[in-house]
Amino acid sequence: MPGKVDWLARNLPVEGERAGETRVGDLARDDIVLCGLGDASADVATRIDDSPYGFALVMSSGGTLLGRLRRSAIEDGTDATAEELMSPGPSTVRPDTAVADLREKLDAKELKTAIVSTPEGHLIGVVLRRALGD
C-alpha cells in the first residue's frame, strides 16, 4: 500500500507542521519545450531557440518523459526526428526533494537545471539553479 513518501513524490497536497516548507516541486516551472518522438528536430530547434532553456523534453503520447533533446545535438538542415537525436532517460528529481539537497547536487555537477518528475516519469517541470538561492 502506498505511503507518505509515495504521496510526496507525486507532488500531492500535504498537511501538518511541515506543510509550509518549500520543496523542489514548488519551484518547478512548466515553460519547457515538449515534443514527441516523431517530431522533426528542425521544428523542435526553432522552439528551443525561443525558450529559456537549451533543450526540449521528449514525451510519450501518454505523458511519460522519455528523453532530453539538446539544441546542440540538432544540426541545422537535418531531417532527423527527436527520437534519433535525444538522450534517453534523463536524470530527474522528485518534487519532494529538499531545496538545499538539490542545490548541493546541482552545484557539485555545475548544472543549471533539474528536471522534476513523479516516480512513474510524469513531468512536473524544470527547476533553475538560480531559483534555489544561495
C-alpha positions in Angstrom: 0.0 0.0 0.0 1.4 3.4 -1.0 2.5 5.6 1.9 3.5 9.1 2.8 6.7 9.0 0.7 4.7 7.9 -2.4 2.3 10.8 -1.8 5.0 13.3 -1.5 6.9 12.0 -4.6 3.8 12.7 -6.7 3.6 16.4 -5.6 0.2 15.9 -4.0 -1.0 18.4 -1.3 0.2 17.9 2.3 -0.9 18.9 5.7 0.8 19.2 9.0 3.5 21.3 10.6 6.0 20.9 7.8 3.4 21.5 5.0 4.7 25.1 4.5 8.3 24.0 3.7 9.3 24.8 0.2 10.2 21.8 -1.8 11.6 21.4 -5.3 8.1 20.7 -6.7 7.0 24.1 -5.5 9.7 25.8 -7.7 9.2 23.7 -10.9 8.4 25.7 -14.0 6.2 24.4 -16.8 7.5 26.6 -19.6 9.7 23.9 -21.1 9.5 22.9 -24.7 7.9 19.5 -25.1 7.9 17.3 -28.2 7.1 13.8 -29.3 9.4 11.0 -30.6 8.4 11.6 -34.2 8.7 15.4 -34.2 11.1 16.9 -36.7 14.2 18.1 -35.0 14.3 21.2 -37.1 10.9 22.2 -35.8 11.9 21.5 -32.2 15.1 23.5 -32.7 13.1 26.6 -33.6 11.0 26.2 -30.4 14.1 25.6 -28.3 15.7 28.8 -29.7 12.6 30.7 -28.4 12.8 29.1 -24.9 14.8 30.0 -21.8 16.4 26.5 -21.9 18.8 24.9 -24.3 16.8 21.7 -24.7 13.4 20.2 -25.2 11.9 17.2 -23.3 10.7 14.3 -25.4 7.5 12.8 -24.1 5.4 9.7 -24.9 1.8 10.1 -26.1 0.8 9.0 -22.6 2.8 11.8 -20.9 5.9 9.9 -19.8 9.3 11.6 -20.0 11.5 9.7 -22.5 14.4 11.8 -23.2 16.1 15.2 -23.5 16.9 16.8 -26.9 19.7 19.4 -26.6 19.8 22.2 -29.1 23.5 21.4 -29.6 22.6 17.9 -30.9 20.5 19.3 -33.7 22.4 20.1 -36.9 20.7 22.8 -38.9 19.1 21.4 -42.0 18.8 17.8 -40.7 15.7 15.8 -41.2 16.2 13.7 -38.1 13.4 13.1 -35.6 13.6 13.9 -31.9 13.9 10.2 -31.1 17.0 9.8 -33.3 18.8 12.7 -31.6 17.6 12.6 -28.0 19.5 11.4 -24.9 17.2 8.8 -23.4 16.3 8.6 -19.8 17.4 12.0 -18.4 18.2 12.3 -14.8 15.3 13.6 -12.7 14.5 14.5 -9.1 11.3 14.0 -7.2 9.1 17.0 -6.2 9.6 16.4 -2.5 13.3 16.8 -2.7 14.6 19.4 -0.3 15.8 22.7 -1.9 19.2 22.5 -0.1 19.7 18.9 -1.3 19.1 19.9 -5.0 21.2 23.0 -4.7 24.1 20.9 -3.5 23.6 18.3 -6.2 23.5 20.9 -9.0 26.5 22.8 -7.6 28.6 19.6 -7.4 28.0 18.9 -11.1 27.9 22.6 -12.2 24.4 22.2 -13.6 21.9 25.0 -14.2 18.7 23.0 -14.3 17.0 19.9 -12.9 14.0 18.0 -14.3 11.3 17.2 -11.8 9.1 14.1 -12.3 7.0 11.6 -10.5 8.2 8.0 -9.9 6.3 7.0 -13.0 8.1 9.5 -15.1 5.3 12.1 -15.5 6.9 15.5 -15.9 6.2 18.1 -13.3 8.6 20.8 -14.6 12.1 22.2 -14.6 13.8 23.9 -11.7 16.5 26.5 -12.4 19.6 26.6 -10.1 19.1 30.3 -9.6 15.7 29.7 -8.1 17.2 27.7 -5.3 19.0 30.6 -3.7 22.5 30.6 -2.1 
